[in-house]
Amino acid sequence: MGDEKIAVMGSNSMHLANATNPEDFPICSEMQTDENGIPSTRNEIVAFTQENGEASNVVFSREAPLVNKEPRTSAGCTYGAKKPKSRMLIVDSGIIKNEKVGHEKKFSRQERIELGRLFQDAVSSHDWEIAESLILLADLQTLNDALCISLDSIWFLSTEQELHGITGLIRKIIANGAFDFTRAALRTSFLASCVSACQSRTMSLADTVTVMAQRLHERLQECSGDEVLKAEAGAKVQKFTEWALKCIGFHSRSQGNRDRVSQSSAVEIQLQLSAFKIFLDLAGNNLTGKDFTEAFDAACFPLTLFSSSFDPGWASGISATAIQGLLGMLVEGGADNVNQCFLEASRFGSTELVRILLQIAQRNSLDVDVDLALGFASHYGKIGTMECLVEEGNAMAFLGPLMRAAERGCLQVVQWFVKRGCRDMELCLALTAATSSSQIEIAAYLLPHVPRHVLAALSIEILKAAGERSGGSLDGVAFLLCSDFLGDPAATYAVADSISRSKDEAVAPELRCFLQEHWSKAAFVQGLREGQEHYLNMVRILKWGGSPISICLRDLPAPLRVAIAYLPLYRECVKEAGGCLLSQRLRGQLVEAARRLGENGVLEEASQGKELLAVLEHHLPTFLLHTYSE
């Protein structure tokens, strides 16, 4: 689409926790470490960027983990002799094998996994005492995992008590040294989006995984580029999505729901948003504008995959309240990619997300390019999104999208624009675009909608422009002429003849030659000459030939002799006579044929193609007429 760019995997980049071995980790804390137990770098999935409808390469880069040089403390933690239950559980798990705990303890990978499982169970059961006890035992990597687990759980809060419990836990985790606020913010934004989307669905989570995988596959198929890299990107994003849905299922079962996501009430959603706001306040300057931007992108991405399953009006319902609040806070924090995500949502037909982003842009006085978004939506035939952009976003730039739809032959989109109301010049330019691309169906639809006086005034320019941009095929030009696009045969023939004789360098040589050969006055004279030569050849065969073929032809009935003489001409005329006019060359041949058949009443040069063709049909066997009319 010209110089427009369409992000397929995210408008900037989507940093999410590495989920390479989900079976080894707590369901909501899938991490990976290197051989030395140091947190692995996070994979960065960079956008596919489409230019001219095609995608460029997919790039995977590595970003080093942040390093916190501040010492960890046990400020506010309640672990100690008063918690025998917690300590017994931890000892039984085998994590404590000596007296060294906290930052003096270097866990093995398996110990870190086990501690994470214990922490996840404690958070899910709202056993804040055990959770706090485990904080003191954690090393830096496990603390960062615990921060993610705690933050992810806020989207399932239902009471004030749970709010105080989880936010208090987050405070203690940060006080003890957790520092990876970026990862926590990105993955919880992704998860929150999945939660909001799943609350609007009626199918089970198991079915949702299948639907998401299919949508992701369809998105990748729409992109070009290296297939291996696309496959890697698809596998990575699908893994993140499956992780989120597993996390949702885990919490849903903990709340007593089997394979379904319960609908949060307005009060519960406010509790969840309050918890996220507390996290942002605690993170403070540790989250940069870039972090907020990437979190915004991560929150928008799942909604584009779920979009096909949303009911109309989802954006104004209770299910979307949480994601609206989340996105709003991210914009307040410094996210600057609202327009990019808005364009991406429009390109993929995520109408409900488009509505949400329109509302966010309006509330925050942000500019979003609704006209460019309309171009994206129309390019991919997203009619529902086009409706939204025009009715709610006040998009008004119809010309570009209409012309591109005409060039590509997208009749549904062209019809939509015409029904919405286009100016006369817009319709004329769209007709020119369809003609130059030989999109006959589109040209046939548009032609009656362009006023005759506009066509008459611009007829020469229309044909010249269509010829110049034809790309080698002049079928569109032939269609306009055969359709008598000026509504006056003499005027249509005159325009074609004028261009054929023009010395204007702006006239494409191919167009000039085509018109000279088929649609000029000289072409009519040539047609008469060819008709005369053809008749003389037939006479020579019938009268002067002594061969058995000549004898047989003389014995045939007159209609069959006419068929033999003029059937090729008839077939060519029937093929071209779908419109109102025949080319001048064929018309000349028909005039000569009519004269030789004794039909002097229609020999005026002004006689039209269909009248002349009727003369030939009168002398041909009826069974041949039936065959070629089909």
Secondary structure as UniProt FT lines:
FT   TURN            2..3
FT   STRAND          5..7
FT   STRAND          13..15
FT   HELIX           22..24
FT   TURN            27..28
FT   TURN            35..36
FT   STRAND          42..46
FT   STRAND          49..51
FT   TURN            52..53
FT   STRAND          54..55
FT   STRAND          60..63
FT   TURN            75..76
FT   TURN            81..82
FT   HELIX           84..93
FT   HELIX           102..104
FT   HELIX           109..124
FT   TURN            125..126
FT   HELIX           128..137
FT   HELIX           140..152
FT   HELIX           153..156
FT   HELIX           160..175
FT   TURN            176..177
FT   HELIX           181..198
FT   TURN            199..200
FT   HELIX           205..221
FT   HELIX           227..254
FT   TURN            255..256
FT   HELIX           266..283
FT   HELIX           284..286
FT   HELIX           289..306
FT   HELIX           307..309
FT   TURN            312..313
FT   HELIX           314..316
FT   HELIX           318..320
FT   HELIX           321..333
FT   HELIX           338..347
FT   TURN            348..349
FT   HELIX           351..363
FT   TURN            364..365
FT   HELIX           370..379
FT   TURN            380..381
FT   HELIX           383..391
FT   TURN            392..393
FT   HELIX           399..408
FT   HELIX           411..420
FT   HELIX           424..436
FT   TURN            437..438
FT   HELIX           440..446
FT   HELIX           447..449
FT   HELIX           452..468
FT   TURN            471..472
FT   HELIX           475..482
FT   TURN            483..486
FT   HELIX           489..500
FT   TURN            505..506
FT   HELIX           509..518
FT   HELIX           521..539
FT   HELIX           540..544
FT   HELIX           548..555
FT   HELIX           558..576
FT   TURN            577..578
FT   HELIX           584..596
FT   TURN            597..598
FT   HELIX           600..602
FT   TURN            605..606
FT   HELIX           609..619
FT   HELIX           622..629
//
